[in-house]
Amino acid sequence: MHNESFNIFQWLLLLFIAFSCNTKKAEPHQGLKEPGKRWSEERANQWYEQQPWLVGANFNPSTAINQLEFWQAETFDPETIDRELSWSASLGMNCHRVYLHNLLWNQDSIGFLQRIDQYLEISERYKLKTMLVLLDDVWDPYPRLGRQPDPKPHVHNSGWVQAPGAQILGDSTRHHELKGYVKGVLSHFANDQRVIAWDLYNEPDNTNKKKYQDIEDKHLYSLALLKKVFAWAREIDPSQPLTAGLWKPDHENWAYADSLQFLERFMLLNSDVISFHAYDEDPAVVSKKINDLKTYNRPLLCTEYLARGVNNTFENLLPLFKENEVAAINWGLVAGKTNTMYPWSSWRETFTAEPELWHHDILRKDGTPFKQEEVDFIKQVTHSN
């Protein structure tokens, strides 16, 4: 019986092989997509020519202390999002930069994508485009799902969390755990016109000035992960440009990539469009950054600025960005649980009341401005497009 069954199996296998040989052979790579490449200067500039002057804010609803509270099903707040995005549109803004988190994908990938889609539907209602941020090296390196902590009174960003955080970032054998998240989110929105760009990794190698017990040699792990994330994103090859922003405040000469540290050089030479942060005290320094980066002949996007306490203001920078056709995305729209109206120094100085001069943010929770003259100025600049 055993031998008879074996002979029947062989006979069936031979029939299958014979049949397969008589069918048309598939092309070697049929159904497989070749990995994408960095956009050419021409493609990047053609994309930018099709956009209006991009101006907006890093958006987090006032009811969320961090990315997790923003997006988790229990705390996702479309009513607040709708209200606050309407205020943004009234200022003349047309885009927002919005942070995601890998833990949200692990928790409920389908629900997470649905909530992103719901957010984008609200944004589209107000003609607002969105730059999505996938990873982040800033603030608490130990993110946890579930109920998020209450804000520490008067402390800037006391509850913001890193993505993926120290446990995965500091173990290169675990970096692959992020592949499904990165490729899943990118592929889902790869051709979505409501998404204007992808910021793959915010401020890699930010050690948070020892505010937390972060990982050692962070720059090595951040660079290793950054390379993987770019590779995964290129495999998806979305219709929107990829970027990772230069951010270190000790400004180097960005015009010469070979003189930069490995991490900055990689970001600069692999981004389709060049993004950067500009919290500098002197507008002349920001102007130099812009002129340095113009040498790469690619669109420029300032994805973070506004630190009023060091004279980094809308009045000083918005005209500069507009004149040089640089996208301008400030930090913060509505003051809320992130407490970013307080300065970075609130981590070492004690505040007992709202600061006289806000650090970030533009509006209060009821929609009234921190400073009416400032809002009038923003409207003047944005509505004169």
ABEGO torsion letter per residue (X at the ends): XAAAAAAAAAAAAAAAAAAAAABBBBBAABGBBBBBBBBBAAAAAAAAAABBBBBBBBBBBAABABAAAAABAAABBAAAAAAAAAAAAAAGBABBBBBBBAAAAAABAAAAAAAAAAAAAAAAAAGBBBBBBABBABEBABBBBEBBBBBBBGBBGAABBBOAEAAAAABAAAAAAAAAAAAAAAAAAAABAABABBBABBGBGBAGGGABBBBBGAAAAAAAAAAAAAAAAAAAGBABBBBBBBABABBBBAABAAABBAAAAAAAAABABBBBBBABABAAAAAAAAAAAAAAGBBBBBABBEBAAAGBBAAAAAAAAAAAGBBBBBBEABBBAAGAABBAAAAABBBABBBABBABEABBAAGBBABAAAAAAAAAAAAAX
